[in-house]
Amino acid sequence: MRNTLFIALVLLSLGCALAQSGSYPKPQIPQATGKPASDFSLKDQDGATFNLSEQRGTWVLLYFYRGYW
């Protein structure tokens, strides 16, 4: 019982150390920071067309949700 607990703690510690040692990927388009987004169109939840170009001069928050359908 005591050895099992010790082995579990060692494995947990190693797992945490390996998880933190991973490197994060670099941004794909770092030169796009601070530049206007490209124009696009899409349908909203009511079926109306949303054009990004029509929102110029206003704050826009885009939230892309990965649905499970």
Beta strands, then each sheet from edge to edge (+ up, - down):
strand 1: 41-43
strand 2: 49-51
sheet 1: 1+ 2-
end
